[in-house]
Amino acid sequence: MSNRIAKYNLFGRILKRLLLFAGLWPIVNASLFYRLVPYLHVMAELWTTFAILNFCRQHLKNFKLLIKGLGLALSFLTTILKMVCLTFYRDQLIELHTNLEVTFSQDFEDPELRPILLSPLLTYYRPSLVLSVGVCLLFAMYWITPILLIIIQFAHGASVIKYILPFPTSYPWHIGPTNKWLYSGLFIFEMYAGMFLAFMAAAVDSLFAYYIFQITGQLRTLSHRLKNLNANDNYGQVIKECVSRHQILTRCQSHLERIYGPVVLWLSVSNAMVMCAMIWQATHINPKKAIIVGVFIIMKLIQTLFYGWFGSTLTTENEKFRDAIYAADWPGTGKKSLMTSILTMIIYNKPFVLKACSVATISVDMFVAVSNTAVSYYFMLRTLEERRGLA
């Protein structure tokens, strides 16, 4: 139990530090500077996105370079959208965070409920850790590759060194062999932009898992209390507390859907396009160079499954809570007030189904749909390529 408590505290601490750096951690009555921090990051991400799109504009006839640039541009746009959603819905995020922290702490302080509350932790902690480490390693590869290429050029005694930036970008000024300071500044800037993208992918996605964990943990404690409900106990107070808690969790689910709905909808579309682009790119480059592309595809698959799987777990946990209401020993008690209360809970217990802007359900089926779409887009690109070759 102490190990799970330590992991839960570590989970919350890391998320808080990353989101404080981004200016997105829900703080009541935050200072003006803290509220302006996200806009500074967004400007940096936008500048990088424009530089990548400018690169794509210059290589419209080179399909390989065009696809490479568009895939990265979509990733940066995804980060910007995440920041916009968490900033725009800051009030809902604060209410969501505050309510979950208060109700979660109430169950956490109960020694009997604590093991049940923390029982689903590893289901959310481990995937979040894998996704976070994977994304950071992926963008570290983008930073290391240009440095290695420059070292190789020096080792081979090249008379003119070609300075390569981490991302396929094009700026209004030329980076020549004599502009070492300009290159260093742009390299540091792109490192920061890539680092921030990795941090946001890790933090915002993991925050979704963190809130789902807190909701599902509390649904389990509510199920436990109802399964052990005794007609001889103060059942009226227990039912009242369960109804009140479930109403709070319902509002939290609604806030979570509003905040993350646009993000998930965008991801379901953009990830399909990015994976299609990366699959096409991987089939047209040297197998050794395709390693980064392959890792990129895997991370996009994990990210899509990440949201879909956790959306499904929330729905499943609420269904188990509904089953726990039926399983409570109430039909044979003969107490009309108890039976009426239980029946009322059954009627008003609505399913927890997360929707992406009321367009798609956030579930494992979404992962299957995105994967199928990516493959379909890839074969469409192959068809276009073959027709261009015949022409």
Secondary structure, 3 states (H helix, E strand, C coil): CHHHHHHHHHHHHHHHHHHHHHCCCCCCCCCHHHHHHHHHHHHHHHHHHHHHHHHHHHCCCCHHHHHHHHHHHHHHHHHHHHHHHHHHCHHHHHHHHHHHHHHHHHHHCCCCCHHHHHCCHHHHHHHHHHHHHHHHHHHHHHHHHHHHHHHHHHHCCCCCCCCCCCCCCCCCCCCCCCCHHHHHHHHHHHHHHHHHHHHHHHHHHHHHHHHHHHHHHHHHHHHHHHHCCCCCCCHHHHHHHHHHHHHHHHHHHHHHHHHHHHHHHHHHHHHHHHHHHHHHHHCCCCCCCHHHHHHHHHHHHHHHHHHHHHHHHHHHHHHHHHHHHHHCCCCCCCCHHHHHHHHHHHHHCCCCCCEECCCEECCHHHHHHHHHHHHHHHHHHHHHHHHHHHC
